[in-house]
Amino acid sequence: MSAPTKRMTSQKIAVRAALGAEQGFVSAQALHAALRTAGSRIGLATVYRALNELATSGAADTVVAPSGETLFRGCSTSGHHHHLVCQQCGLTVEVHADVVEEWARTSAAEHGFSEVGHVLDIYGLCAECSVSRSSVGDSQPRTVSG
């Protein structure tokens, strides 16, 4: 017997559409505010639940900001990947890292672990911010697929 599928409510559809309209990563609070500004009566808890379901299903991508807050965006890359995130402007580059995947499998096996998953986000300064060395702002992450 297969696992039950989650029902796609009008609220979940609205969250998915709003997330798809965003240019990059966005917090649940910011997405909730955008939905409310557009006239939706959706609650913040519903936005969180919908975003978490989208992330679990692979329809949304997540990064954890240096502040510790989870940010979401509609996923543009299928399959497992990692991120390089600029701490100044928020530019996010998706990267595949076969050497990391092999290391994770080997390390897990050496210690008797199975069904292992991992998340790897690398933070630094992108080339443009390294050159400009301007002060750190509160901008939202930008995204580049690659």
N, CA, C and O atoms as CSV, one atom per row, in Angstrom:
chain,resi,resn,atom,element,x,y,z
A,1,MET,N,N,0.844,-1.178,0.000
A,1,MET,CA,C,0.000,0.000,0.000
A,1,MET,C,C,0.889,1.241,0.000
A,1,MET,O,O,1.810,1.345,0.811
A,2,SER,N,N,0.619,2.176,-0.901
A,2,SER,CA,C,1.448,3.378,-0.992
A,2,SER,C,C,1.013,4.409,0.038
A,2,SER,O,O,-0.102,4.373,0.558
A,3,ALA,N,N,1.935,5.334,0.314
A,3,ALA,CA,C,1.645,6.391,1.283
A,3,ALA,C,C,0.582,7.318,0.717
A,3,ALA,O,O,0.562,7.564,-0.489
A,4,PRO,N,N,-0.298,7.836,1.559
A,4,PRO,CA,C,-1.334,8.737,1.061
A,4,PRO,C,C,-0.711,10.014,0.519
A,4,PRO,O,O,0.269,10.522,1.063
A,5,THR,N,N,-1.289,10.523,-0.552
A,5,THR,CA,C,-0.789,11.769,-1.116
A,5,THR,C,C,-1.435,12.939,-0.389
A,5,THR,O,O,-2.582,12.859,0.052
A,6,LYS,N,N,-0.695,14.007,-0.273
A,6,LYS,CA,C,-1.206,15.196,0.390
A,6,LYS,C,C,-2.195,15.882,-0.547
A,6,LYS,O,O,-1.954,15.982,-1.750
A,7,ARG,N,N,-3.290,16.345,0.001
A,7,ARG,CA,C,-4.308,17.036,-0.772
A,7,ARG,C,C,-3.794,18.412,-1.171
A,7,ARG,O,O,-3.215,19.126,-0.353
A,8,MET,N,N,-4.007,18.783,-2.437
A,8,MET,CA,C,-3.570,20.089,-2.920
A,8,MET,C,C,-4.740,21.069,-2.764
A,8,MET,O,O,-5.636,21.121,-3.606
A,9,THR,N,N,-4.715,21.844,-1.672
A,9,THR,CA,C,-5.776,22.810,-1.393
A,9,THR,C,C,-5.520,24.108,-2.151
A,9,THR,O,O,-4.433,24.334,-2.683
A,10,SER,N,N,-6.536,24.945,-2.186
A,10,SER,CA,C,-6.375,26.241,-2.858
A,10,SER,C,C,-5.302,27.081,-2.163
A,10,SER,O,O,-4.612,27.869,-2.810
A,11,GLN,N,N,-5.164,26.912,-0.837
A,11,GLN,CA,C,-4.140,27.662,-0.115
A,11,GLN,C,C,-2.738,27.192,-0.509
A,11,GLN,O,O,-1.835,28.008,-0.692
A,12,LYS,N,N,-2.562,25.886,-0.639
A,12,LYS,CA,C,-1.261,25.354,-1.057
A,12,LYS,C,C,-0.934,25.787,-2.478
A,12,LYS,O,O,0.215,26.098,-2.793
A,13,ILE,N,N,-1.941,25.805,-3.325
A,13,ILE,CA,C,-1.743,26.263,-4.706
A,13,ILE,C,C,-1.319,27.729,-4.705
A,13,ILE,O,O,-0.442,28.126,-5.473
A,14,ALA,N,N,-1.943,28.534,-3.842
A,14,ALA,CA,C,-1.593,29.956,-3.753
A,14,ALA,C,C,-0.156,30.138,-3.272
A,14,ALA,O,O,0.567,30.986,-3.794
A,15,VAL,N,N,0.265,29.347,-2.280
A,15,VAL,CA,C,1.639,29.437,-1.774
A,15,VAL,C,C,2.618,29.041,-2.867
A,15,VAL,O,O,3.633,29.708,-3.067
A,16,ARG,N,N,2.319,27.965,-3.571
A,16,ARG,CA,C,3.208,27.506,-4.651
A,16,ARG,C,C,3.324,28.565,-5.743
A,16,ARG,O,O,4.418,28.819,-6.246
A,17,ALA,N,N,2.204,29.182,-6.113
A,17,ALA,CA,C,2.219,30.226,-7.140
A,17,ALA,C,C,3.009,31.446,-6.670
A,17,ALA,O,O,3.796,32.012,-7.428
A,18,ALA,N,N,2.796,31.846,-5.418
A,18,ALA,CA,C,3.514,33.008,-4.879
A,18,ALA,C,C,5.014,32.729,-4.815
A,18,ALA,O,O,5.825,33.607,-5.108
A,19,LEU,N,N,5.376,31.518,-4.435
A,19,LEU,CA,C,6.796,31.152,-4.375
A,19,LEU,C,C,7.398,31.172,-5.772
A,19,LEU,O,O,8.529,31.623,-5.955
A,20,GLY,N,N,6.655,30.691,-6.752
A,20,GLY,CA,C,7.134,30.695,-8.134
A,20,GLY,C,C,7.295,32.091,-8.702
A,20,GLY,O,O,8.093,32.306,-9.614
A,21,ALA,N,N,6.542,33.038,-8.168
A,21,ALA,CA,C,6.627,34.423,-8.648
A,21,ALA,C,C,7.832,35.163,-8.075
A,21,ALA,O,O,8.227,36.206,-8.596
A,22,GLU,N,N,8.414,34.629,-7.010
A,22,GLU,CA,C,9.582,35.265,-6.393
A,22,GLU,C,C,10.818,35.053,-7.263
A,22,GLU,O,O,10.940,34.025,-7.929
A,23,GLN,N,N,11.725,36.011,-7.259
A,23,GLN,CA,C,12.944,35.935,-8.057
A,23,GLN,C,C,14.019,35.063,-7.430
A,23,GLN,O,O,14.892,34.557,-8.135
A,24,GLY,N,N,13.969,34.883,-6.130
A,24,GLY,CA,C,14.996,34.106,-5.446
A,24,GLY,C,C,14.427,33.509,-4.187
A,24,GLY,O,O,13.231,33.228,-4.103
A,25,PHE,N,N,15.286,33.315,-3.206
A,25,PHE,CA,C,14.860,32.756,-1.931
A,25,PHE,C,C,14.059,33.784,-1.142
A,25,PHE,O,O,14.311,34.986,-1.227
A,26,VAL,N,N,13.095,33.295,-0.376
A,26,VAL,CA,C,12.231,34.172,0.408
A,26,VAL,C,C,11.889,33.468,1.721
A,26,VAL,O,O,11.791,32.242,1.772
A,27,SER,N,N,11.712,34.248,2.766
A,27,SER,CA,C,11.305,33.675,4.048
A,27,SER,C,C,9.806,33.403,4.023
A,27,SER,O,O,9.074,33.967,3.209
A,28,ALA,N,N,9.363,32.539,4.918
A,28,ALA,CA,C,7.931,32.258,5.044
A,28,ALA,C,C,7.183,33.538,5.411
A,28,ALA,O,O,6.084,33.783,4.915
A,29,GLN,N,N,7.781,34.350,6.280
A,29,GLN,CA,C,7.126,35.588,6.703
A,29,GLN,C,C,6.965,36.555,5.529
A,29,GLN,O,O,5.915,37.179,5.376
A,30,ALA,N,N,8.006,36.677,4.703
A,30,ALA,CA,C,7.928,37.585,3.554
A,30,ALA,C,C,6.912,37.084,2.532
A,30,ALA,O,O,6.180,37.879,1.943
A,31,LEU,N,N,6.865,35.775,2.320
A,31,LEU,CA,C,5.895,35.215,1.381
A,31,LEU,C,C,4.479,35.412,1.922
A,31,LEU,O,O,3.564,35.743,1.168
A,32,HIS,N,N,4.301,35.209,3.224
A,32,HIS,CA,C,3.003,35.437,3.857
A,32,HIS,C,C,2.573,36.891,3.673
A,32,HIS,O,O,1.419,37.159,3.339
A,33,ALA,N,N,3.490,37.822,3.888
A,33,ALA,CA,C,3.170,39.248,3.727
A,33,ALA,C,C,2.770,39.551,2.281
A,33,ALA,O,O,1.832,40.312,2.044
A,34,ALA,N,N,3.474,38.961,1.319
A,34,ALA,CA,C,3.139,39.181,-0.096
A,34,ALA,C,C,1.748,38.629,-0.413
A,34,ALA,O,O,0.974,39.265,-1.129
A,35,LEU,N,N,1.436,37.464,0.111
A,35,LEU,CA,C,0.110,36.879,-0.111
A,35,LEU,C,C,-0.981,37.745,0.502
A,35,LEU,O,O,-2.024,37.969,-0.112
A,36,ARG,N,N,-0.736,38.231,1.715
A,36,ARG,CA,C,-1.720,39.086,2.385
A,36,ARG,C,C,-1.910,40.402,1.636
A,36,ARG,O,O,-3.032,40.889,1.500
A,37,THR,N,N,-0.807,40.976,1.152
A,37,THR,CA,C,-0.882,42.223,0.378
A,37,THR,C,C,-1.706,42.021,-0.892
A,37,THR,O,O,-2.411,42.924,-1.343
A,38,ALA,N,N,-1.601,40.815,-1.459
A,38,ALA,CA,C,-2.357,40.491,-2.679
A,38,ALA,C,C,-3.817,40.159,-2.382
A,38,ALA,O,O,-4.583,39.875,-3.303
A,39,GLY,N,N,-4.215,40.191,-1.096
A,39,GLY,CA,C,-5.613,39.985,-0.746
A,39,GLY,C,C,-5.953,38.627,-0.159
A,39,GLY,O,O,-7.110,38.371,0.174
A,40,SER,N,N,-4.971,37.758,-0.027
A,40,SER,CA,C,-5.221,36.438,0.546
A,40,SER,C,C,-5.451,36.550,2.051
A,40,SER,O,O,-4.897,37.431,2.708
A,41,ARG,N,N,-6.266,35.660,2.585
A,41,ARG,CA,C,-6.503,35.621,4.028
A,41,ARG,C,C,-5.747,34.453,4.662
A,41,ARG,O,O,-6.027,34.078,5.800
A,42,ILE,N,N,-4.812,33.891,3.944
A,42,ILE,CA,C,-4.056,32.722,4.411
A,42,ILE,C,C,-3.277,33.049,5.683
A,42,ILE,O,O,-2.757,34.155,5.831
A,43,GLY,N,N,-3.200,32.092,6.593
A,43,GLY,CA,C,-2.469,32.282,7.834
A,43,GLY,C,C,-0.997,31.918,7.697
A,43,GLY,O,O,-0.613,31.146,6.819
A,44,LEU,N,N,-0.200,32.472,8.557
A,44,LEU,CA,C,1.241,32.217,8.533
A,44,LEU,C,C,1.542,30.735,8.762
A,44,LEU,O,O,2.425,30.185,8.104
A,45,ALA,N,N,0.835,30.083,9.671
A,45,ALA,CA,C,1.072,28.655,9.926
A,45,ALA,C,C,0.797,27.825,8.675
A,45,ALA,O,O,1.494,26.844,8.417
A,46,THR,N,N,-0.201,28.205,7.910
A,46,THR,CA,C,-0.525,27.493,6.669
A,46,THR,C,C,0.586,27.690,5.643
A,46,THR,O,O,0.937,26.762,4.915
A,47,VAL,N,N,1.134,28.889,5.587
A,47,VAL,CA,C,2.250,29.161,4.672
A,47,VAL,C,C,3.442,28.285,5.051
A,47,VAL,O,O,4.057,27.668,4.182
A,48,TYR,N,N,3.769,28.226,6.334
A,48,TYR,CA,C,4.870,27.370,6.792
A,48,TYR,C,C,4.638,25.911,6.412
A,48,TYR,O,O,5.538,25.256,5.886
A,49,ARG,N,N,3.429,25.397,6.676
A,49,ARG,CA,C,3.128,23.995,6.354
A,49,ARG,C,C,3.261,23.736,4.856
A,49,ARG,O,O,3.854,22.740,4.441
A,50,ALA,N,N,2.712,24.632,4.058
A,50,ALA,CA,C,2.765,24.458,2.601
A,50,ALA,C,C,4.210,24.507,2.099
A,50,ALA,O,O,4.595,23.699,1.254
A,51,LEU,N,N,5.003,25.436,2.605
A,51,LEU,CA,C,6.404,25.528,2.181
A,51,LEU,C,C,7.183,24.278,2.585
A,51,LEU,O,O,7.992,23.769,1.809
A,52,ASN,N,N,6.940,23.791,3.785
A,52,ASN,CA,C,7.634,22.574,4.225
A,52,ASN,C,C,7.235,21.371,3.389
A,52,ASN,O,O,8.082,20.533,3.079
A,53,GLU,N,N,5.969,21.266,3.017
A,53,GLU,CA,C,5.531,20.175,2.136
A,53,GLU,C,C,6.175,20.298,0.757
A,53,GLU,O,O,6.599,19.299,0.177
A,54,LEU,N,N,6.247,21.517,0.236
A,54,LEU,CA,C,6.895,21.729,-1.063
A,54,LEU,C,C,8.367,21.351,-0.998
A,54,LEU,O,O,8.892,20.740,-1.929
A,55,ALA,N,N,9.035,21.706,0.087
A,55,ALA,CA,C,10.452,21.371,0.247
A,55,ALA,C,C,10.640,19.864,0.363
A,55,ALA,O,O,11.556,19.303,-0.239
A,56,THR,N,N,9.784,19.212,1.127
A,56,THR,CA,C,9.878,17.763,1.306
A,56,THR,C,C,9.656,17.026,-0.008
A,56,THR,O,O,10.300,16.009,-0.268
A,57,SER,N,N,8.757,17.530,-0.829
A,57,SER,CA,C,8.445,16.871,-2.100
A,57,SER,C,C,9.468,17.182,-3.195
A,57,SER,O,O,9.456,16.552,-4.253
A,58,GLY,N,N,10.351,18.152,-2.943
A,58,GLY,CA,C,11.337,18.538,-3.942
A,58,GLY,C,C,10.882,19.666,-4.846
A,58,GLY,O,O,11.619,20.067,-5.746
A,59,ALA,N,N,9.681,20.187,-4.627
A,59,ALA,CA,C,9.169,21.280,-5.445
A,59,ALA,C,C,9.706,22.641,-4.994
A,59,ALA,O,O,9.585,23.630,-5.716
A,60,ALA,N,N,10.293,22.684,-3.808
A,60,ALA,CA,C,10.903,23.915,-3.307
A,60,ALA,C,C,12.300,23.592,-2.807
A,60,ALA,O,O,12.562,22.500,-2.302
A,61,ASP,N,N,13.163,24.533,-2.952
A,61,ASP,CA,C,14.541,24.423,-2.494
A,61,ASP,C,C,14.675,25.274,-1.241
A,61,ASP,O,O,13.953,26.259,-1.086
A,62,THR,N,N,15.580,24.914,-0.352
A,62,THR,CA,C,15.783,25.696,0.862
A,62,THR,C,C,17.265,25.969,1.078
A,62,THR,O,O,18.128,25.187,0.680
A,63,VAL,N,N,17.529,27.088,1.712
A,63,VAL,CA,C,18.855,27.377,2.252
A,63,VAL,C,C,18.634,27.949,3.641
A,63,VAL,O,O,17.596,28.548,3.925
A,64,VAL,N,N,19.606,27.758,4.485
A,64,VAL,CA,C,19.558,28.364,5.807
A,64,VAL,C,C,20.458,29.587,5.754
A,64,VAL,O,O,21.659,29.479,5.508
A,65,ALA,N,N,19.869,30.740,5.984
A,65,ALA,CA,C,20.610,31.995,5.969
A,65,ALA,C,C,21.583,32.019,7.139
A,65,ALA,O,O,21.376,31.305,8.120
A,66,PRO,N,N,22.637,32.823,7.061
A,66,PRO,CA,C,23.570,32.927,8.190
A,66,PRO,C,C,22.879,33.269,9.512
A,66,PRO,O,O,23.395,32.953,10.584
A,67,SER,N,N,21.719,33.912,9.434
A,67,SER,CA,C,20.951,34.240,10.647
A,67,SER,C,C,20.283,33.019,11.246
A,67,SER,O,O,19.797,33.072,12.375
A,68,GLY,N,N,20.251,31.909,10.500
A,68,GLY,CA,C,19.606,30.692,10.959
A,68,GLY,C,C,18.203,30.511,10.407
A,68,GLY,O,O,17.589,29.463,10.606
A,69,GLU,N,N,17.694,31.514,9.720
A,69,GLU,CA,C,16.344,31.442,9.158
A,69,GLU,C,C,16.343,30.609,7.879
A,69,GLU,O,O,17.243,30.744,7.050
A,70,THR,N,N,15.345,29.754,7.716
A,70,THR,CA,C,15.204,28.954,6.500
A,70,THR,C,C,14.511,29.802,5.440
A,70,THR,O,O,13.470,30.408,5.694
A,71,LEU,N,N,15.103,29.836,4.252
A,71,LEU,CA,C,14.541,30.555,3.113
A,71,LEU,C,C,14.152,29.544,2.047
A,71,LEU,O,O,14.782,28.493,1.928
A,72,PHE,N,N,13.120,29.851,1.273
A,72,PHE,CA,C,12.558,28.942,0.288
A,72,PHE,C,C,12.529,29.588,-1.091
A,72,PHE,O,O,12.514,30.813,-1.219
A,73,ARG,N,N,12.522,28.739,-2.125
A,73,ARG,CA,C,12.264,29.189,-3.493
A,73,ARG,C,C,11.779,27.999,-4.288
A,73,ARG,O,O,12.027,26.849,-3.925
A,74,GLY,N,N,11.093,28.281,-5.361
A,74,GLY,CA,C,10.688,27.203,-6.254
A,74,GLY,C,C,11.954,26.548,-6.787
A,74,GLY,O,O,12.868,27.239,-7.237
A,75,CYS,N,N,12.013,25.240,-6.741
A,75,CYS,CA,C,13.238,24.534,-7.113
A,75,CYS,C,C,13.432,24.552,-8.621
A,75,CYS,O,O,12.532,24.182,-9.375
A,76,SER,N,N,14.608,24.983,-9.059
A,76,SER,CA,C,14.909,25.049,-10.479
A,76,SER,C,C,15.779,23.896,-10.950
A,76,SER,O,O,15.948,23.713,-12.155
A,77,THR,N,N,16.324,23.130,-10.050
A,77,THR,CA,C,17.186,22.007,-10.397
A,77,THR,C,C,16.605,20.739,-9.800
A,77,THR,O,O,16.277,20.688,-8.614
A,78,SER,N,N,16.481,19.718,-10.633
A,78,SER,CA,C,16.006,18.452,-10.074
A,78,SER,C,C,17.209,17.679,-9.555
A,78,SER,O,O,18.322,17.825,-10.062
A,79,GLY,N,N,16.981,16.884,-8.573
A,79,GLY,CA,C,18.065,16.090,-8.011
A,79,GLY,C,C,18.791,16.807,-6.892
A,79,GLY,O,O,18.634,18.010,-6.682
A,80,HIS,N,N,19.577,16.043,-6.193
A,80,HIS,CA,C,20.326,16.548,-5.041
A,80,HIS,C,C,21.422,17.507,-5.496
A,80,HIS,O,O,22.137,17.231,-6.460
A,81,HIS,N,N,21.549,18.626,-4.802
A,81,HIS,CA,C,22.593,19.599,-5.116
A,81,HIS,C,C,22.910,20.414,-3.872
A,81,HIS,O,O,22.240,20.300,-2.846
A,82,HIS,N,N,23.928,21.225,-3.981
A,82,HIS,CA,C,24.391,22.064,-2.879
A,82,HIS,C,C,24.391,23.515,-3.345
A,82,HIS,O,O,24.122,23.800,-4.512
A,83,HIS,N,N,24.693,24.427,-2.428
A,83,HIS,CA,C,24.655,25.849,-2.753
A,83,HIS,C,C,25.916,26.568,-2.297
A,83,HIS,O,O,26.493,26.263,-1.253
A,84,LEU,N,N,26.321,27.525,-3.109
A,84,LEU,CA,C,27.304,28.542,-2.725
A,84,LEU,C,C,26.470,29.806,-2.523
A,84,LEU,O,O,25.732,30.207,-3.423
A,85,VAL,N,N,26.579,30.434,-1.362
A,85,VAL,CA,C,25.734,31.579,-1.037
A,85,VAL,C,C,26.618,32.764,-0.663
A,85,VAL,O,O,27.465,32.656,0.224
A,86,CYS,N,N,26.420,33.899,-1.343
A,86,CYS,CA,C,27.164,35.115,-1.012
A,86,CYS,C,C,26.540,35.734,0.237
A,86,CYS,O,O,25.338,35.998,0.277
A,87,GLN,N,N,27.364,35.960,1.246
A,87,GLN,CA,C,26.887,36.535,2.501
A,87,GLN,C,C,26.580,38.016,2.388
A,87,GLN,O,O,25.942,38.588,3.272
A,88,GLN,N,N,27.027,38.640,1.313
A,88,GLN,CA,C,26.782,40.072,1.169
A,88,GLN,C,C,25.552,40.355,0.327
A,88,GLN,O,O,24.650,41.059,0.781
A,89,CYS,N,N,25.489,39.820,-0.900
A,89,CYS,CA,C,24.369,40.139,-1.786
A,89,CYS,C,C,23.335,39.032,-1.865
A,89,CYS,O,O,22.232,39.258,-2.361
A,90,GLY,N,N,23.668,37.837,-1.387
A,90,GLY,CA,C,22.720,36.728,-1.402
A,90,GLY,C,C,22.728,35.889,-2.657
A,90,GLY,O,O,21.936,34.953,-2.767
A,91,LEU,N,N,23.604,36.194,-3.621
A,91,LEU,CA,C,23.695,35.373,-4.824
A,91,LEU,C,C,23.827,33.909,-4.406
A,91,LEU,O,O,24.641,33.572,-3.546
A,92,THR,N,N,23.023,33.047,-5.018
A,92,THR,CA,C,23.074,31.624,-4.708
A,92,THR,C,C,23.333,30.858,-5.990
A,92,THR,O,O,22.612,31.016,-6.975
A,93,VAL,N,N,24.363,30.031,-5.976
A,93,VAL,CA,C,24.725,29.208,-7.123
A,93,VAL,C,C,24.532,27.751,-6.727
A,93,VAL,O,O,25.065,27.298,-5.714
A,94,GLU,N,N,23.766,27.021,-7.532
A,94,GLU,CA,C,23.581,25.598,-7.291
A,94,GLU,C,C,24.784,24.848,-7.839
A,94,GLU,O,O,25.202,25.088,-8.972
A,95,VAL,N,N,25.343,23.941,-7.046
A,95,VAL,CA,C,26.497,23.153,-7.483
A,95,VAL,C,C,26.278,21.682,-7.165
A,95,VAL,O,O,25.645,21.330,-6.170
A,96,HIS,N,N,26.809,20.844,-8.019
A,96,HIS,CA,C,26.817,19.401,-7.776
A,96,HIS,C,C,28.231,19.054,-7.334
A,96,HIS,O,O,29.200,19.589,-7.873
A,97,ALA,N,N,28.354,18.171,-6.368
A,97,ALA,CA,C,29.670,17.874,-5.797
A,97,ALA,C,C,29.810,16.371,-5.599
A,97,ALA,O,O,29.534,15.847,-4.520
A,98,ASP,N,N,30.241,15.684,-6.653
A,98,ASP,CA,C,30.393,14.230,-6.578
A,98,ASP,C,C,31.345,13.807,-5.472
A,98,ASP,O,O,31.112,12.791,-4.818
A,99,VAL,N,N,32.410,14.564,-5.250
A,99,VAL,CA,C,33.374,14.204,-4.215
A,99,VAL,C,C,32.728,14.262,-2.825
A,99,VAL,O,O,33.053,13.446,-1.963
A,100,VAL,N,N,31.821,15.214,-2.601
A,100,VAL,CA,C,31.108,15.310,-1.324
A,100,VAL,C,C,30.169,14.114,-1.168
A,100,VAL,O,O,30.064,13.541,-0.084
A,101,GLU,N,N,29.491,13.743,-2.246
A,101,GLU,CA,C,28.570,12.607,-2.200
A,101,GLU,C,C,29.321,11.320,-1.847
A,101,GLU,O,O,28.862,10.531,-1.021
A,102,GLU,N,N,30.470,11.119,-2.475
A,102,GLU,CA,C,31.267,9.926,-2.202
A,102,GLU,C,C,31.780,9.934,-0.761
A,102,GLU,O,O,31.737,8.909,-0.079
A,103,TRP,N,N,32.262,11.078,-0.301
A,103,TRP,CA,C,32.738,11.205,1.075
A,103,TRP,C,C,31.614,10.889,2.067
A,103,TRP,O,O,31.845,10.186,3.051
A,104,ALA,N,N,30.407,11.397,1.823
A,104,ALA,CA,C,29.279,11.154,2.724
A,104,ALA,C,C,28.938,9.664,2.776
A,104,ALA,O,O,28.723,9.110,3.854
A,105,ARG,N,N,28.889,9.017,1.608
A,105,ARG,CA,C,28.588,7.574,1.575
A,105,ARG,C,C,29.657,6.773,2.310
A,105,ARG,O,O,29.336,5.900,3.116
A,106,THR,N,N,30.932,7.067,2.034
A,106,THR,CA,C,32.045,6.343,2.644
A,106,THR,C,C,32.080,6.550,4.162
A,106,THR,O,O,32.228,5.592,4.921
A,107,SER,N,N,31.944,7.795,4.592
A,107,SER,CA,C,31.966,8.098,6.027
A,107,SER,C,C,30.825,7.405,6.752
A,107,SER,O,O,31.016,6.857,7.838
A,108,ALA,N,N,29.651,7.428,6.160
A,108,ALA,CA,C,28.498,6.779,6.775
A,108,ALA,C,C,28.725,5.276,6.887
A,108,ALA,O,O,28.471,4.686,7.937
A,109,ALA,N,N,29.199,4.655,5.815
A,109,ALA,CA,C,29.430,3.206,5.812
A,109,ALA,C,C,30.490,2.815,6.835
A,109,ALA,O,O,30.349,1.804,7.522
A,110,GLU,N,N,31.546,3.608,6.935
A,110,GLU,CA,C,32.617,3.315,7.897
A,110,GLU,C,C,32.113,3.308,9.339
A,110,GLU,O,O,32.693,2.647,10.200
A,111,HIS,N,N,31.051,4.034,9.594
A,111,HIS,CA,C,30.513,4.142,10.947
A,111,HIS,C,C,29.194,3.390,11.116
A,111,HIS,O,O,28.507,3.547,12.126
A,112,GLY,N,N,28.846,2.574,10.121
A,112,GLY,CA,C,27.652,1.745,10.227
A,112,GLY,C,C,26.333,2.473,10.033
A,112,GLY,O,O,25.292,1.965,10.451
A,113,PHE,N,N,26.343,3.645,9.413
A,113,PHE,CA,C,25.114,4.394,9.185
A,113,PHE,C,C,24.511,3.998,7.837
A,113,PHE,O,O,25.227,3.648,6.898
A,114,SER,N,N,23.192,4.061,7.761
A,114,SER,CA,C,22.497,3.830,6.502
A,114,SER,C,C,21.424,4.893,6.332
A,114,SER,O,O,21.142,5.654,7.257
A,115,GLU,N,N,20.838,4.941,5.164
A,115,GLU,CA,C,19.786,5.918,4.854
A,115,GLU,C,C,20.219,7.326,5.245
A,115,GLU,O,O,19.487,8.058,5.911
A,116,VAL,N,N,21.404,7.682,4.825
A,116,VAL,CA,C,22.024,8.950,5.207
A,116,VAL,C,C,21.669,10.052,4.213
A,116,VAL,O,O,21.645,9.826,3.003
A,117,GLY,N,N,21.401,11.217,4.722
A,117,GLY,CA,C,21.206,12.407,3.915
A,117,GLY,C,C,22.100,13.508,4.447
A,117,GLY,O,O,22.647,13.389,5.543
A,118,HIS,N,N,22.252,14.569,3.688
A,118,HIS,CA,C,23.068,15.688,4.144
A,118,HIS,C,C,22.670,16.959,3.416
A,118,HIS,O,O,22.016,16.921,2.373
A,119,VAL,N,N,23.073,18.075,3.983
A,119,VAL,CA,C,22.863,19.393,3.396
A,119,VAL,C,C,24.199,20.110,3.454
A,119,VAL,O,O,24.870,20.102,4.486
A,120,LEU,N,N,24.585,20.727,2.352
A,120,LEU,CA,C,25.833,21.472,2.330
A,120,LEU,C,C,25.597,22.806,1.641
A,120,LEU,O,O,25.335,22.856,0.439
A,121,ASP,N,N,25.689,23.865,2.391
A,121,ASP,CA,C,25.619,25.222,1.873
A,121,ASP,C,C,26.924,25.892,2.267
A,121,ASP,O,O,27.306,25.886,3.438
A,122,ILE,N,N,27.605,26.469,1.290
A,122,ILE,CA,C,28.891,27.121,1.530
A,122,ILE,C,C,28.688,28.627,1.407
A,122,ILE,O,O,28.172,29.114,0.401
A,123,TYR,N,N,29.099,29.355,2.439
A,123,TYR,CA,C,28.918,30.805,2.479
A,123,TYR,C,C,30.244,31.516,2.274
A,123,TYR,O,O,31.279,31.067,2.767
A,124,GLY,N,N,30.212,32.614,1.555
A,124,GLY,CA,C,31.390,33.438,1.317
A,124,GLY,C,C,30.972,34.683,0.575
A,124,GLY,O,O,29.826,35.122,0.678
A,125,LEU,N,N,31.903,35.260,-0.178
A,125,LEU,CA,C,31.610,36.432,-1.004
A,125,LEU,C,C,31.739,36.051,-2.470
A,125,LEU,O,O,32.720,35.425,-2.871
A,126,CYS,N,N,30.745,36.429,-3.274
A,126,CYS,CA,C,30.810,36.181,-4.712
A,126,CYS,C,C,31.896,37.082,-5.317
A,126,CYS,O,O,32.412,37.975,-4.644
A,127,ALA,N,N,32.232,36.846,-6.565
A,127,ALA,CA,C,33.293,37.611,-7.219
A,127,ALA,C,C,32.990,39.110,-7.227
A,127,ALA,O,O,33.872,39.926,-6.957
A,128,GLU,N,N,31.752,39.469,-7.536
A,128,GLU,CA,C,31.377,40.888,-7.591
A,128,GLU,C,C,31.514,41.558,-6.222
A,128,GLU,O,O,32.036,42.669,-6.125
A,129,CYS,N,N,31.054,40.896,-5.177
A,129,CYS,CA,C,31.138,41.476,-3.830
A,129,CYS,C,C,32.571,41.475,-3.322
A,129,CYS,O,O,32.953,42.360,-2.556
A,130,SER,N,N,33.363,40.506,-3.733
A,130,SER,CA,C,34.777,40.491,-3.341
A,130,SER,C,C,35.492,41.704,-3.892
A,130,SER,O,O,36.354,42.281,-3.229
A,131,VAL,N,N,35.133,42.092,-5.113
A,131,VAL,CA,C,35.764,43.255,-5.742
A,131,VAL,C,C,35.270,44.542,-5.099
A,131,VAL,O,O,36.068,45.429,-4.793
A,132,SER,N,N,33.963,44.652,-4.891
A,132,SER,CA,C,33.411,45.914,-4.381
A,132,SER,C,C,33.633,46.095,-2.887
A,132,SER,O,O,33.773,47.223,-2.413
A,133,ARG,N,N,33.667,44.981,-2.131
A,133,ARG,CA,C,33.867,45.005,-0.679
A,133,ARG,C,C,32.950,46.015,0.006
A,133,ARG,O,O,33.323,46.642,0.997
A,134,SER,N,N,31.726,46.160,-0.551
A,134,SER,CA,C,30.773,47.080,0.079
A,134,SER,C,C,30.229,46.460,1.357
A,134,SER,O,O,30.401,45.264,1.591
A,135,SER,N,N,29.581,47.260,2.177
A,135,SER,CA,C,29.089,46.779,3.468
A,135,SER,C,C,27.983,45.756,3.291
A,135,SER,O,O,27.275,45.762,2.284
A,136,VAL,N,N,27.837,44.878,4.272
A,136,VAL,CA,C,26.831,43.827,4.253
A,136,VAL,C,C,25.466,44.457,4.470
A,136,VAL,O,O,25.279,45.255,5.387
A,137,GLY,N,N,24.497,44.087,3.605
A,137,GLY,CA,C,23.144,44.595,3.721
A,137,GLY,C,C,22.164,43.498,4.067
A,137,GLY,O,O,22.546,42.359,4.334
A,138,ASP,N,N,20.901,43.858,4.059
A,138,ASP,CA,C,19.845,42.908,4.388
A,138,ASP,C,C,19.159,42.377,3.149
A,138,ASP,O,O,17.986,42.008,3.215
A,139,SER,N,N,19.848,42.324,2.017
A,139,SER,CA,C,19.211,41.879,0.786
A,139,SER,C,C,18.882,40.408,0.836
A,139,SER,O,O,19.506,39.636,1.564
A,140,GLN,N,N,17.882,40.027,0.043
A,140,GLN,CA,C,17.493,38.628,-0.072
A,140,GLN,C,C,18.423,37.947,-1.076
A,140,GLN,O,O,18.942,38.596,-1.984
A,141,PRO,N,N,18.635,36.641,-0.914
A,141,PRO,CA,C,19.527,35.923,-1.827
A,141,PRO,C,C,19.046,35.966,-3.266
A,141,PRO,O,O,17.845,35.889,-3.525
A,142,ARG,N,N,19.984,36.091,-4.209
A,142,ARG,CA,C,19.703,35.940,-5.625
A,142,ARG,C,C,20.061,34.510,-5.973
A,142,ARG,O,O,20.745,33.841,-5.200
A,143,THR,N,N,19.611,34.027,-7.126
A,143,THR,CA,C,19.820,32.639,-7.473
A,143,THR,C,C,20.375,32.504,-8.882
A,143,THR,O,O,19.951,33.213,-9.795
A,144,VAL,N,N,21.321,31.594,-9.053
A,144,VAL,CA,C,21.846,31.233,-10.366
A,144,VAL,C,C,21.844,29.724,-10.426
A,144,VAL,O,O,22.360,29.070,-9.520
A,145,SER,N,N,21.274,29.155,-11.477
A,145,SER,CA,C,21.324,27.692,-11.643
A,145,SER,C,C,22.610,27.355,-12.339
A,145,SER,O,O,23.089,28.104,-13.191
A,146,GLY,N,N,23.179,26.199,-11.967
A,146,GLY,CA,C,24.423,25.854,-12.631
A,146,GLY,C,C,24.912,24.513,-12.350
A,146,GLY,O,O,25.959,24.117,-12.863
